[in-house]
Amino acid sequence: MELKEALKLALQSLWANKLRTVLTLLGVVIGVASVIAVVTLVNGANTFVVTKFSNYGADVFTITKQPAIITSTDDYVRFQKRKPILFDDFKYIEENCKRCIGMGAQQVTTGKLVHGTQAITDASIRGYTWQMPHLQNLNITSGRDLTASDEEHGSHVAVIGTDVQENLFPGIDPIGQEIRADGTPYTVVGVIEKQGSTFGQSQDNFIGVPLTTFQKDYGTQKTVTIYVKAGAAGDPLEAAADEVRVLMRARRHDLPGTPNSFELDTNNTLVGFASQLTNSFGAVAGAIALISLVVGGIVIMNIMLVSVTERTREIGIRKALGARRQDILLQFLIESGLMALVGGAFGVFGGVAVAEVATLVTGFPSTVAFWSVLAGLVMATTTGLFFGVYPARKAADLDPIVALRAD
């Protein structure tokens, strides 16, 4: 029997039992949709993390009191006992680091912004040294950036994110307008370009002011984050990081052989950890999703066994008319494989739709990878063929005389 004829017979059989075919497909659809949704969300998270950290540049590293990601309570308690990194530490590194071509520091708190009768209660208030926007690739769309003079004189000037512009200055130019941050007045001198959201949290709901001005209101003893630009990735980055590490250990009197009392992280460190975390999550979620696919395969096998029982006389007639064992085997394998392939196609669309809905509702990033679509279809078809082998062999091994006598 030609493949074309076998395919035609398989389609006719599936179409003749539409309801049963649809119900059989559900297991495969759910399984493939789950796998595609997980892969799409994990790819989106990885792409997002790499993109966000890359914005700082491959030649930028940070010095902080504690790591950005803490995985245990014991570690959190230990890190909290560390001395804060102060503005004087930043000035010391800035004055003594020979391999650092750019440095900046910032402090962050959450507070209330007010302009006229408009207010935002959960805005990020950032104290910047004048270099920070450049190190974070924050570009000005209107007005000007903070300057060294603003920092030196403790000027009450500010740059704002687009969310602050839209909520506090609707329909008017914010440049030159007054804004109050926790009661302190500032003059808006610039607007930062839109940054978008991170896992559903806007990155544009902030105000940036000179760090020296910020510390007048919030104190000088709170820890700062230091950003260092080394000039290029690779050896220059490592050389600058080593120099800063030595300077910080000497500054904080870390004894030889003891761990650092601070964290020094490069982009590769953060990206690697975040990617490992998302991949681990994806592996666990993917394994759970694969269980649905296996269940779908078992459903296909059971339905195909029922189909063999129902079509016993048909099989006997075909064998009596000259159909060979491999012809019967091919027909039933094509039916199970085709059923799974169609289910896989619907599953791919369903998985992508689920991921997109998750992105719209929660802001969690998603990226559809072409390889995951192909993998989903291959997995579905392979599942159908694997679980269809036993029913197909049972049909192919039927004795034509016994099959013709079946009621």
N, C-alpha and C positions, 0 to 999 in steps of 0.2 A: 504494500500500500504506500502511495506517495505521501510525503509530508503534508502537501497541500490538502489532500483528501482527508488525512487524519485530523488536521487542524479544523477543517470544515465540519467534520462529524463532532469534534469536541465542542465547537461553538454551538452547534445545533442542540447538543445534549444539555449544555449549560443554560441556553435560552429557554429550553422547554421546561426547566425547573428554576424559574427566576427567583422565587421567594427563597427556596432552599439555597441557591447560589449566593444570594445577598446575605443571608444569615451566616453562611459558611465564611464569607469574606470578612465579617466583622472582627474576628479574632486577629486576622492578618492586618487589617486596617489599623486596629488599636496598637498592635505590636510595632508596626513600622512607624506609625505616627509618633509613638512614644520615643522611639530611637531617634527619629529625625528632629523632633522638638528638643531633645536633650543635646544632640550634637550641634544644632543651630544655636542654642543658647550658650553652650560652652565655647563655641567658636567666636560668638559675639563678645563674650566676656574677655577671652584672650586677646582678640583684636583691639578691644576697647582699652584694656590695660596697657598693651604695648604702645598704642597710639598716645594715650594720656601721659605715660611716663616719658615717651620719646619727645614730647613737647618741651621737656626741660633740656633735651639734648643729651647725646651720649657722653658728653664731656663734663656733665654737672653731677656732683654728689652732695649729700647732705650730712650735717652733723646735728644730732638730736639727743635729748636726754634719754628717751626710750624709743624703741622701734615703733614703726607705724602699725604693725600687726603683732598683737600679743596673743598667744594661744593658751595660756594657763594663768590661774589666779596667783600661783606662787611667783611666776615671772613678773606679773603686774606689781605685786607687793615689793619685790626686789628692785624693780626699776623706779618705783616711786621714792625709794630711799636715797636715790642718787641726788647729788647736788644739782641744782638747776644750771643750765648754760646761760650765762648772762651776756649783756651787751658788751661788757668789758672783755669777755672771752673772744667775742667776734672781732673787736678792735685789735686785740693782741694777735690773732691769727692774720688779720688783714695787714698788719704792719710787719709781720715776720715771715710769712709764707712767700718764698721766692718763686715757686712754680705755679702759683695761683694767679690767673690773669683777670679774674673777676670774682667778687664776693658780695653776698647780701645776707640780710637777716630779717626775720619777721616774727611777730607775735600775733596771736589770733584770739579773739573772744567773740561771744554772741551777745548782741544787744539790740537796742531800739533806735530806729532812725525816724526822724520827724521832719517834715517840711510843710509848713502851714497847717492845714487840717488833716493832711495825709500822714500815715504812720506805718512802719513795718516793725514788728516786734521780735523777729527771729533772724535778723540780718547778721552776716559775718562782718565783724569790724577788724580790719587787718592793719597792724602797724608795720610799715615797710621802711627799710633803707631804700634810698633812691634807685639802687641797682636792681631791686627785686623784680619789678615788672619785666625787665629785659631778660633776666635769668629764667623767668617762668613763661617767656614768650607771650606776654600779655600786651597786645598792641592797642594803641589809642586810635579811636575812630573819629573823635572830635575833641577839640581843646588841646591840652598839653599833658605831659607826664609829670611825675614828681621829679624834683631836681635836688642836687647836692645842697643848694642854698636853702631849700625848704627844710631839709633835714638839719642843717647846721643851725638855723634860726628857730627851729621848732614851730614852723608856720602852720596856721590852721587852714590848710588846704587839703583837698581830697579828690581822688578819682573814684568813680562809681561803676558798678556793673549795670548791664542793660535792664535787669529786673528792677533795680532801684530807680533807674530812669523812667521806666514805664509806669511804676506804681506811685512814685512821688512827684514826678514831673510830667504828667500826661499832657501831650499836646504843646509843651513849651520847651525851649532850649534850656537845659540845666546849667550850662556854663555860666559862671558868675553868680549862681543862685546859692542861698544859704541852706545848709542841711545840718541838723543836730544829731549827734551820735551819743546816746546816753546823756543828753543834756549839753554836751559840748558843741559849740557852733564851728562849722567848717564851711569854706567856700569851695564849691565844686569847680575844678579846673580842667577835668578831663573825663571822658567816658571810654571804658574798656570794651573792646569788641566782644561779641557774644561767644561764650564758651560752651553752652549747652548744659546737659545734665549728666550726672554720674549716678547710675543705678537709681534713677528716679529723683535724685536730689539736685536742684539747680546749682550751677557753679557761677551764676551771675547775680546772686543776691548778696552783694558785698559792697563795702566801702573801704578804700585804701588810703591811709593817712601816714604822714612821716612818723617813723618809729619813735623819734625823740618826743614828738607831741603826744603820741599814744601813751608813752610811759609816764607822762605827767598825770594822766588820769588813772591809769591802771597799775602803776608801780614799776620799779626797775628790778625787782627781785624775782619776777616770773621768768620761766625758761624761754629762750628764743630758739628758733630753728635757723641754722646757718647753711646757706647754699654757696657752693664753691664751684667755679668754672675753671677747668684745668687746661683748656686749650684744644685738646683732641682726645679721642678715645684711644684705648690701648695703653702703651707704656707711659706716655705723659700723664694719663689719668691715674695710673697706679703710682707713679712717682709723686704726683701732687697729693694723692690720698695718704701715702706713707708719710710724707712730710707733715701734713696736717695732723695725722695720728700721733706723731712724735711730739709735736707742739702742744696738742691737747693733753696728752698724758703728763707732760712736764708741767703744764699750767694747772692741772687738777691734782698733781702730786700722786699719780698712780704708781705704786711700787713695782719694780721689775718682777716679772713673772705673774702678776695679777691681771685679771681681765680689765678691759677698758671700762671706764665709768661713764661712757657715752656710746652712742651708736653712730657708725659711719657707714652709710648705705649709698651704693651706686644704683643707677637705673637698672642695670642687669640683675642686681640682687633682688630688687623689688619685683621686677617683671618675672624673674624665675620663680620666686615664691608664689606670686599670684597665679601664674600659669600652672604650677604644680597643684595648687589648691583647687583651681577650677577643673583641672584634668582628673583629679582624684574624685571630685564630686561627679564629674561626667561618667567616670568608670563605674561608680556605684549605681548611679541612676540608670546608666545604660544597661548594666547587668539586670536590674529589675525590669527594665523595659523589654529585654530579650525574653524574659519569662513569658510575657504576653505573646510574643511571636511563637514560642514553642507551644503554648496553649492553642494558638491559632492553627499550627501545624497538626496538632492532635485532632482538632475539630475537623480539619480537611480529611485526615485519614479515616475518621469514623464515618463521615458523610460519604466518602468514596466507597467504603465497605458496604454501606447501605445501598449505594448506587449499583454496585456489582451484584448484590442479591436481587435487586429489582430488575436488573437487565440480564438475568441468567439466560433466558430463552433467546434474547437478542444475540448474546455471545455465541450460543450454540448454533444459531442459524448462520451467523457470519463464518464460524469455523466450518460448518457443513458446506458452505459455498466457496471454501478455499482460503479463508483468512488464516494466516500463519500466526504462531505464538507471538512473534515480535510485533505483528500488526496490532493485536489486542493490547499488548504491553505498551506500545507507543501511543495508542489512542487514549488510554487511561492516564498515562503520564502527562500527556499534553493537556488533558482536562485539569488535572491537579495543578500543574505548573502554570497554566493560563489563569486559573482561578486565583492562585497566589499572586501572580504578576499584576492582575487587575486590582486585587486588594492592596498590593504594594503601591501602585500608582495613586490610589485614593489615600493611602496612608501618608505618602509623601506630601500631598497637598494638605492633608489634615495636620501633619506635624508642623509644616511651615506656617499654617494658619494659627495654630496654637502658640507658636513662638512669637509671631507678630502681635497677637492679642496680648501676650504677656508683656511685650515691649511697650505697647500702647498703654496698658493699665498700670504697670509698675515702673516703666522706664528702663527695665533690665535690657541691655543690648542684645541683639541677635544678628547673626550673619549666616546666610545660607551658603553652604559650601557645595559646589557641583559634585565633588567626590562623594559627599554624604547622600545625595539624591541617587547616584548610581549604586552606591553601596546598599541603600534601602531596597532598591528594585532587585538587585542581585540576591540579597538576603531573603527577600520574600519569595522569589522564584525558586531559590535553592531549598527553602523550607517546604514549599509545595511539592517539589520533585522528591525530596527525601521522604516526606511522610506519605507520598503517593506511591512509593515503590511497592509496599506490601499489598495494598488493594489491587494494583496493576498486575502484580505477579499472581495473585489469587485468581483474577479474571483470566489471565493468560493460561493458567494451568488447568482450567476447567475442562473436563471431558465433554466433547460435543454431544455425545449420546445422552449422558446424564443431564447436561444442560437443556437439551431439547425435551426431556421428560419432565422438567420442572414445571410446577403449576404457575 
